[in-house]
Amino acid sequence: MESKEIRVKIPAELNELESISNINWQLAVNKILKEKFDEIKKIREIIDKSKLTEEQAEKLSDEVNMSLAKRYEELLKKR
């Protein structure tokens, strides 16, 4: 497979990375991209196996979010 070239803009808050001279940036970025692509692949595999409709998944997500919000509210009240 032919390699592709990408350009990356480094945000100002990461300028301190310039002072680190012994990093192989190509290797570092390749590793990060591979990890992210693997994560996306796993998520797609899970989604492909899911029998939930998008509407059902959104409803379930909302229910989980509400449950977590209630749990955190209760934890904060105990402090």
N, C-alpha and C positions, 0 to 999 in steps of 0.2 A: 504494500500500500504506500502510495506517495505521501510524504509528509507535507503538511500545510503550514504556512507561516501566519502568525497572528501578532498584532500589536496590542500592547496593554498600556493604558494610562494609569499611573500610580497616583492615588489620591494624596493630597498634601500631607495629611496626617500620618502617612506612611513614609515620608521623606527620610526618616531615620534609617530606613533600610539601605539607603545609599552608602552608609558608613560601613556596612557589612560587606567586606570585599571577598571573603572566601566562600561565597555561596554560588553554586552553579545554578543560575536562575532558570535556565532551560530545563534542567532536571527537576527543580522544585516545582515549576509551573506544570510540567508534564505529569508529575505525581499528583498534584492537586486536581488537575483536569480529569485524570483517570479515576480518582476517588469519586469525584462528582458524577462522572458518567456512569460509573458502577452503581452509585446510589440511585440515579435516575432509572437505570435499567431495572433494578430491584423493585422500585416503586411501580414502574410500568407492568412488571410481571404480576405484582399483587393486584393492580387494577384490572389487568386482563382476566384474572381468575375470579374477580369479584362478581357476584350476582346482583349487587345493589345497583339500582338506577342512580343517576346523578342526583335526583331529587331526594331519594332515600338517604344517600350519603351525606347530603347537605343537612338533612333533618337530624341524622345521627350526630354529625359534627356539632350542630347547635346544641343538642342535648348534652353532649360531653362538655362543651364549653360552659354551659350553664351550671352543670354539676361541679366542675372545677372552680368556677367563680364562687359558688356557695361555700365550697370547702375552704377556699382561701379567706373568704370573709369570716368564717367561723374561727379559723386559725388566728386571724388578726384581732378578733374580739377577745381572745384568750390572753393576749399579750398585755 
